Amino acid sequence: MANLQKQIDALTAYFQADCARPGVLPIALTIEHFITRLDGTPVDYAQLAQVIYSMQGHDEPLREDNVYLGFRCPSYTITIQAGCQVTISLAPYPTVLQAMAVYEGCFTRLCNALAANNMYARTVGVHPSRRAELLPLVPQSGYMIMDRYFRNTGNQGGVMLRATASTRVTIRYTSEADFVRKFRVACLITRCWRC
């Protein structure tokens, strides 16, 4: 029982340490998209990297192992994930309306670049037309290591790596009560989205 109280105290201290000042509560948003041809077939890494590179302009390129993965600008970052999903990650914004306006502008820009190459962004949780093992893998060493590892640990790791896309929202809180209220709302919303 004493160990349980220590764990509760440690978690409480952890959450209290991250409390924001009232009035300074930015929201951050990350949304993954599947990129397909209009008929739902997946695109390969080289085709997708070319489209994302064409959007980069003077923004900062992102590379790992000399593999092009996207770019960063002041408002957002666009990256190519393991199974050729494209992630739009927003910088923190003070209001949901501001975050959504930036996301919609970036998403429109992405869709226009994709459409010029007969590609389409799909915002769904699981790839709409292919099983995970049939999807391309970005030739970056970290993704290849994870892919090899997941082949030996059951069948869901590979699905997560290549065939899923998520939406993540980072919400700040000012107190334990504020955290509990926001966490409860998030749990309720998550249940609604899964229906």
C-alpha angles and dihedrals in degrees: 000000000000089000090053091053090050089053092049091048091049092051092046091051091048093054094042091053090059097049112129127223112265109266094026102088111136121183123219125197134195122184126182122208133193114230116213141155114263090266091056098256113139123250122230127244097256093053093046095045090053091055094046091046089053088058095049101082109163094341123119113277119225118218136167122186086358089297115132110237103168140277144282127223128173094268103040148349125234116202137174111230131208099280094038093270113150119226125202110198117186126211111242114283128194095233139031090236092057092046092049093048091054092045093049091050092049093044091050090050090050093048092050092050091047094046090054085061097042092256131129134204115226120194102204133123100241128034107273100220115015141057115241096254090056094055121095120255121221108244096240118127096233092054092046091051091050091047092053091046094049092052087067100042105061131285106287101068092066090047091053092047100048110015109040133078126190144193117224126190123190112205124182124217134202102208144000090269091050090049093050092049093049093042091053091050090049091052091050093047091048090055090051093050092051093054 
